[in-house]
Amino acid sequence: MISSKFVENHLDEIAKAATGDEKAIQALKAALAEDILLTVTGETDFSNVKQEIQDLHNQLLEFDTDIKVGAELETGDFHTAAQGIVDAAGMTVD
């Protein structure tokens, strides 16, 4: 779901996040949440999207990022929130 363009645009933050830089992690989390919404909805003005999608965007922003370098990632409710975005947007695979 992460595009190569997103990675290219955020290489510096990704490198800093890899060393545990909390500010970079927070910036990446916010940028990725917006990128996911843009991909799902096609909207750049998120006030135009359904309230359910805005709520899920907020859940993504609040996702716990207490990540330690080298640790296993606990996804918690992230997958549920991401699936909720897909469901609310009506995206399906036929």
N, C-alpha and C positions, 0 to 999 in steps of 0.2 A: 504494500500500500504506500510505501515511501518511494517517491519518484527519484530518479537519478538527478533531476534538476534541483529537487529539494536538498539532496546531499551536497551537490556542487555549491549551492547558495549558502550552505551552513557548515562548510568544512572547518572553519576556525572554531565555531562553537562545538562541533562534534569532537574535535581534538581536545579542547579544554574540558568537555564533559567526560571524556575518557580518562582524564586525570583526576576526576572528582570535583571539578569546579561547579559548585551549586548554582551560581549565577548563570552559567552556560547551560546547565541542565534545565533550569526554569525557562530560559529563553527558547531552548529547543522544544520544550513541552508546549509552550504557547504557540510557537510557529507551526508545529506539527498539527496541533488541534485546528488551527485556522486552515492549514493545507488540506486536512481531511475534510473539513466542512466545504471548502471550495470544490474539492473533487466530487463530493457527494451531491452537493446542491447546485453547483455552477454559479452560486451567488458570491459576490465580493462584499455586498452589504448584508450582513447577517441579520439585520432587523427585518429583512424580507422573508426569512425562513420561518417554518412552523415553530411554535413554542417548544414542542417536544425536542426538536433538533437543537434549539438554543440551550435547553436544559441539559442535553447530552454533551454539548460543547462545554458547558460549565463543569460537568462531571469529569471530562477529560482534563480540564485545566486543574482540577482539584486532585487528580490522580497522584497518589503518594510516590514521590521520587527519591525516597531514601535509599539510593543505590550506592553500593560500595563496589569499588573496582575489583573485579574478579569474583564477585558473589553471584550466586544463582538468582535470577530474577523471579520474584513472586508477582504474578500478574493481577492478583486480587480481582476486582470487578472490571478491569480494563476491557477484557474481551466482551463482557456483557454490555458495557457502555458502547463499545464500538459496534456490536451487533445491533444495539438499539438505534444507532444512527442510521445504519443500513435499512432496518425495518421501517423507521419513521420516514425515511426518504422514499420508500417504496422500491428500492433497488433489489432486483432479483436476477437470478440466472435461469434462463429458459433452456 
